[in-house]
Amino acid sequence: MDNFDLNLLRVFDALHRHGHVGRAAQELGLSQPAISYSLKRLREDLGDALFVKTRHGMEPTPRATQLAPVVQSVLSEIREHVLTAPSFEPENVQRTFRIAMSDVGEMVFLPRLLHRLTALAPGVNLETVSTPPKELMSALQRSEVDLAIGYFPDLDGVDVFQQRLFKHTFVCLVRQGHPAIQGRMTKKAFAELPHAVVQAEGRSQEIVEQYLKEQGIRRRELLHSPHFLSIPMVIAATDLIVTVPAAVGEVFARIADVAVLEPPYRMPSFDLKHHWHRSQHDDPGNRWLRGIVLDLFGESKATSPGGQS
């Protein structure tokens, strides 16, 4: 294989089908001497005359007759699977996409995304994964994850594409009818009332915690929890306050008896993005999925690898 020229297979196939050097040369766009030279190389490489000149044309030897279907199969595979760009027909495809997102990301993104996918691509399945941030880059590179949606500040570099979906900020949640809250959150109430603090794997909570620390804003941290999903029930049943991303607060307000309030401070904002690896950039299925996500949640255009929008 190190010294064998695969282009010689095209010459072999043309000679076998036409049985004539001139017609084979015409089909391949080569000169007759070039075809004769290629046949000489084939004979040397394969140790057989392959085609014998007769008054009826170039007759194949038994070895050539044996090889012909193999050569035709190889060339067909190359044409169909190597040289032809892959296609993606969502209404017919059977495929599973793996998306990295947090549990609260699932609450925000999955309902609308699944509704759209089941309507457009009945054979497409989704698998969400919670990959540790330090392992996510290699998972994308190995195509173990097709897309990462959320806040992933560590995903950067020349091999990572990212696209801004929307800007996120934070809100406060309290139970409906909270006796110390009269329709708005004040600095006094924020400082004096007990808080629930979420310490989940998601990086977005680090933003608000770092902001409060830098501003010297103190509060009573009555509850620390690594889980988001228990928070709406806890807040609805107590006098605690919690500060969460705005989209998460909107979801919690639909499933529990809680009120969404603007914080008394100018909280920082951050961009929610989806990320994919260069190895997946031209994959038709991945490109289709990114288009669906952008259409449902996006506000901007794609950036170059490592770029910011």
Helices and strands as residue ranges (DSSP letters): H 7-18, H 21-28, H 32-46, E 51-54, E 57-60, H 62-77, I 78-82, E 95-100, H 103-120, E 124-129, H 133-141, E 147-150, E 160-168, E 170-175, H 187-192, E 194-198, H 204-214, E 220-225, H 231-237, E 241-245, H 246-255, E 258-261, E 270-277, G 278-280, H 284-297
